[in-house]
Amino acid sequence: MADALVWESIGDDWLETTHAGRRARVMLTPRGAFWWIDLGDLHPDPGAGSSPLTAEQAKVEVERALGVAPAVAAPAAPAAPAAPAAPAAPAAPAVLVPWRALARAALAAPTPAPAPAAPTPTPAPTPTPAPTPTPAPTPTPARTTRPVAVQAPTRRDWTAEQYFSDPSISRSKLEVFRESPRLYEGIYITGELPEPPSTAAKRLGTGLHLAVLEPAEFERLVVDKPRFTGDGARKRQAEFEASLPQRALVLETKERAAIKGMLRALEHSSTKAAKAARALLWGGNGSSEVAITWRDADTGLDLRARLDRLLVRRGSLVVDLKSTDDPNPEGFARSMYRFGYHRQAAFYCAAAQALHGTLPRFVFVAVRNEPPHEIAVYELEPEALAIGQHEIRESLDELSRAIRTNDWQAPWEGPAWESGQPPKINLPQWALKQGERALAIKEVA
């Protein structure tokens, strides 16, 4: 039998161990303990109504899954009485549960499950017997992880025009689908609806990307917005718009000034964050605007991503540049949730993982779009990345179903009415928590 596992505490809510090159974690939450191996599926399934586990029970399940004999199943020998199991660590009240764990290394050869040293008549308590010595084609039959990317990953030497004209599915298209399946159909399937209009925030973000990562393209594509007045103004405006190059970025004077201010801060600020940002964005061991295409194994959908920066020296690192109205941690976290940056991170990490075989780290460089243009650098937490991966998986599955059935109803248009009653709606969870806190304060007062 293999040696017992050695567990390490990571903060108050995590336990971690490694065995035969594989890593396992146990997460402690108010709902009980959950575990996973090699960033695979979460056990027990939070949505299946399974009984909750204690921390000790979760550790035993990990040992079984890794082929390591639990401490209670040691060979018969006069052993000292086992010490009483330590009670499960108290869980913090605000732990994020990743409903689908992070994508596994898509191109890496599967890690074989440890073979038993010598089969004995004592039956293993696992539900998956291993009576035959022939290796199974999958590492662990009980795992059903569905990676986002496994087929035909390719790095494309594309211009921006080639990238944006490709019909494959990008993260921005998935965001449109999440907002409204019918809107996605009208824009990308039938072509009856126009692309979403540009916004000031989007123009600032695009302009900052061009100025920082593609300065030659900034000079070619950025145009100051003219003012047309008097007789023939509409005609002159139409002629102006017709003369613009593809993907031209028409900026107001104040928008161009904001982009110049952000660029100047990135170039000259002396803060530690600014110095780190310069190394990430302009360092010599990375590539900018990296286009990657791959195919989703579950649905067969062709996907594409264009990473701001990809650094592969000493491990993969994806860098994403953002303009923001609030770069402090709390404010940027709100923006991340509101605009789905965690889904973008999961999508981009899947692309890099498909290409290089390892799950990269993901870092945001955030610059305030108004003076004094402070700069922040944040690495995304694994929990947020896991939730983004789960939401991307859901969106791909739903998009595949819509394409296959040509049914573009949103859930709230039809399926939610199966009971014959209108679907219920409530305040968002954060608003409910704020309201509950306010009511509690009022009662105390």
LINTA-V238219 format. One record per residue. N is the residue number from 1. OMEGA is omega in whole degrees, -180 to 180 (* if undefined). NEAR is the number of other ideal C-beta (glycine too) atoms within 8 Angstrom. D_FIRST is the distance of its C-alpha to the first C-alpha in whole Angstrom. Layout:
{{N;OMEGA;NEAR;D_FIRST} {N;OMEGA;NEAR;D_FIRST}}
//
This chain:
{{1;179;7;0} {2;179;9;4} {3;177;5;7} {4;-178;7;9} {5;175;12;12} {6;-176;5;15} {7;175;9;18} {8;176;7;22} {9;176;7;25} {10;-174;7;27} {11;-177;5;30} {12;-167;8;31} {13;-176;10;29} {14;169;11;26} {15;-177;12;23} {16;175;11;21} {17;175;11;17} {18;179;7;16} {19;177;11;13} {20;178;6;13} {21;-179;5;17} {22;-177;10;17} {23;178;9;19} {24;177;16;19} {25;170;10;21} {26;-179;15;22} {27;-179;11;26} {28;-178;14;28} {29;175;11;31} {30;180;5;34} {31;-177;7;33} {32;-178;7;29} {33;177;14;26} {34;-179;15;25} {35;172;15;22} {36;-177;12;22} {37;177;12;20} {38;180;10;21} {39;178;10;25} {40;-176;10;24} {41;178;10;26} {42;178;13;26} {43;-11;8;24} {44;-178;10;25} {45;-177;8;29} {46;-177;9;31} {47;-174;5;34} {48;180;6;32} {49;-179;3;33} {50;178;6;29} {51;179;4;29} {52;179;8;28} {53;167;12;25} {54;179;11;24} {55;-179;13;23} {56;178;9;20} {57;179;9;20} {58;179;13;20} {59;177;13;17} {60;179;10;15} {61;177;11;16} {62;180;14;15} {63;178;12;11} {64;-178;12;12} {65;180;11;14} {66;-179;15;11} {67;178;9;8} {68;-178;13;7} {69;174;9;6} {70;-177;8;10} {71;-177;7;11} {72;-177;6;13} {73;180;7;10} {74;179;8;8} {75;-177;4;9} {76;179;2;13} {77;-180;5;14} {78;-178;2;17} {79;178;6;16} {80;178;3;19} {81;-178;4;20} {82;177;7;19} {83;179;4;21} {84;-178;4;23} {85;179;6;22} {86;178;6;24} {87;180;5;27} {88;-180;10;27} {89;178;8;29} {90;-176;6;32} {91;175;10;33} {92;-174;7;36} {93;-173;5;38} {94;180;4;39} {95;177;11;35} {96;179;7;35} {97;179;10;33} {98;-176;13;32} {99;171;9;33} {100;-177;10;31} {101;-177;11;29} {102;179;12;30} {103;177;14;30} {104;176;11;27} {105;-166;8;28} {106;-174;14;30} {107;-179;10;31} {108;178;9;27} {109;-178;3;25} {110;179;6;23} {111;-178;10;19} {112;177;7;17} {113;-179;9;14} {114;179;10;11} {115;178;8;10} {116;-176;7;7} {117;180;5;6} {118;-179;4;8} {119;179;3;9} {120;-179;4;10} {121;-178;3;13} {122;-176;5;12} {123;175;5;13} {124;-179;7;12} {125;-179;5;14} {126;179;7;15} {127;-178;3;18} {128;-179;6;17} {129;178;6;16} {130;-175;6;15} {131;-175;3;16} {132;-179;4;17} {133;-178;4;16} {134;-177;4;19} {135;177;6;18} {136;-179;7;20} {137;178;3;23} {138;-176;7;22} {139;-177;9;19} {140;-175;9;18} {141;-177;6;21} {142;-178;7;21} {143;180;10;22} {144;-180;5;26} {145;-180;10;27} {146;-178;8;31} {147;179;10;31} {148;-170;15;35} {149;174;16;36} {150;-171;9;34} {151;169;8;37} {152;176;6;40} {153;-177;13;40} {154;171;8;43} {155;-173;8;44} {156;174;10;48} {157;-174;4;51} {158;165;8;53} {159;177;5;56} {160;180;11;56} {161;179;8;58} {162;-179;9;56} {163;-174;12;53} {164;178;7;55} {165;-180;5;57} {166;-175;9;54} {167;-179;3;53} {168;-170;9;49} {169;179;10;48} {170;177;10;48} {171;-179;11;46} {172;176;6;50} {173;178;10;51} {174;178;15;48} {175;176;10;49} {176;180;13;52} {177;179;14;51} {178;178;8;49} {179;-177;6;52} {180;175;8;54} {181;-180;12;53} {182;176;9;57} {183;177;11;57} {184;180;15;55} {185;-177;11;56} {186;-178;10;60} {187;-167;12;59} {188;-180;7;57} {189;-178;9;57} {190;-177;6;61} {191;-178;7;62} {192;-178;4;64} {193;179;7;63} {194;173;5;64} {195;177;4;61} {196;-178;5;60} {197;178;5;63} {198;176;4;62} {199;179;6;62} {200;180;7;63} {201;180;9;59} {202;178;8;58} {203;178;13;61} {204;179;13;60} {205;179;10;57} {206;180;9;58} {207;178;15;60} {208;178;15;58} {209;-179;11;55} {210;-177;14;58} {211;-175;12;60} {212;-170;10;56} {213;-180;12;55} {214;-174;10;57} {215;178;9;61} {216;177;6;63} {217;176;9;62} {218;-180;11;63} {219;-177;7;66} {220;-169;7;67} {221;-174;11;65} {222;-178;12;67} {223;175;9;70} {224;-178;8;72} {225;180;8;73} {226;176;6;77} {227;179;4;79} {228;179;9;82} {229;176;4;85} {230;-179;5;88} {231;177;3;90} {232;-178;6;87} {233;-178;9;84} {234;180;7;82} {235;-180;7;83} {236;178;9;82} {237;178;10;79} {238;178;8;78} {239;178;8;79} {240;-179;10;77} {241;179;7;74} {242;-178;6;74} {243;-176;5;75} {244;174;9;71} {245;177;6;68} {246;-179;5;65} {247;177;8;63} {248;180;9;66} {249;-178;11;65} {250;-173;8;68} {251;167;13;68} {252;-180;7;70} {253;-179;8;72} {254;178;6;70} {255;177;12;66} {256;179;12;67} {257;179;8;68} {258;179;11;64} {259;177;13;62} {260;179;9;64} {261;178;10;64} {262;179;15;60} {263;-180;11;60} {264;178;9;62} {265;178;14;59} {266;-177;14;56} {267;-167;7;58} {268;-178;6;60} {269;-177;10;58} {270;-179;5;57} {271;178;8;54} {272;180;5;50} {273;180;11;50} {274;178;12;52} {275;177;9;51} {276;179;9;48} {277;179;13;49} {278;179;11;51} {279;-179;8;48} {280;-173;15;46} {281;-174;13;49} {282;180;5;51} {283;-173;9;49} {284;-176;3;49} {285;-180;6;45} {286;178;13;45} {287;-179;6;47} {288;176;8;49} {289;-177;10;50} {290;180;10;47} {291;-179;12;47} {292;173;16;44} {293;177;12;44} {294;-178;17;41} {295;178;11;41} {296;-175;13;39} {297;-175;9;36} {298;-171;9;37} {299;-175;9;40} {300;180;7;42} {301;176;12;44} {302;-175;11;45} {303;176;16;44} {304;177;15;46} {305;177;12;45} {306;-174;11;48} {307;177;14;46} {308;179;11;48} {309;175;15;46} {310;178;13;43} {311;-175;12;41} {312;177;9;39} {313;-178;6;39} {314;179;2;35} {315;-177;8;34} {316;178;13;36} {317;176;13;38} {318;-179;17;41} {319;180;15;44} {320;-178;15;46} {321;-179;13;50} {322;164;12;51} {323;-174;12;55} {324;175;12;55} {325;-179;8;57} {326;-177;9;55} {327;180;11;52} {328;-171;7;51} {329;-178;7;48} {330;-179;6;49} {331;-179;11;51} {332;176;16;49} {333;176;8;46} {334;178;9;49} {335;180;13;50} {336;179;12;47} {337;-176;9;46} {338;-175;6;50} {339;176;6;50} {340;180;12;46} {341;179;12;45} {342;175;14;42} {343;176;14;42} {344;179;11;43} {345;-180;15;41} {346;-180;16;38} {347;-179;15;40} {348;178;14;41} {349;177;16;37} {350;178;18;36} {351;180;16;39} {352;179;14;38} {353;177;17;34} {354;-176;14;35} {355;-172;12;37} {356;174;10;35} {357;178;8;31} {358;179;9;30} {359;-177;10;31} {360;166;13;34} {361;-177;9;35} {362;-176;13;39} {363;172;13;42} {364;165;15;45} {365;-175;14;48} {366;-179;13;51} {367;178;18;54} {368;-175;15;57} {369;174;12;60} {370;177;6;62} {371;13;5;64} {372;174;5;62} {373;176;13;59} {374;-177;10;56} {375;176;16;53} {376;176;13;50} {377;-178;12;46} {378;169;9;43} {379;-176;8;40} {380;179;12;39} {381;179;6;36} {382;-179;8;33} {383;179;8;34} {384;179;12;37} {385;179;15;36} {386;179;13;33} {387;176;12;36} {388;179;15;38} {389;178;17;36} {390;-179;11;36} {391;175;13;40} {392;180;15;40} {393;178;12;38} {394;-178;8;40} {395;179;12;43} {396;179;15;42} {397;-179;10;41} {398;178;10;44} {399;178;15;46} {400;179;12;45} {401;-180;9;46} {402;179;14;49} {403;-177;9;50} {404;-176;6;49} {405;-174;6;51} {406;177;6;54} {407;-174;6;53} {408;175;9;54} {409;169;9;54} {410;-179;8;53} {411;-178;7;51} {412;177;5;53} {413;-174;7;56} {414;-175;7;55} {415;-179;7;51} {416;-179;8;52} {417;-175;9;55} {418;180;5;53} {419;-176;4;54} {420;-180;4;57} {421;178;5;57} {422;177;4;57} {423;-178;7;54} {424;179;4;54} {425;-179;3;54} {426;173;5;53} {427;174;6;53} {428;-177;6;50} {429;-178;6;48} {430;179;6;49} {431;177;8;52} {432;180;10;51} {433;178;8;49} {434;179;8;52} {435;178;9;55} {436;180;8;52} {437;180;8;53} {438;179;8;56} {439;179;8;57} {440;179;8;55} {441;-180;8;57} {442;180;7;60} {443;179;6;59} {444;-180;5;58} {445;*;4;62}}
//
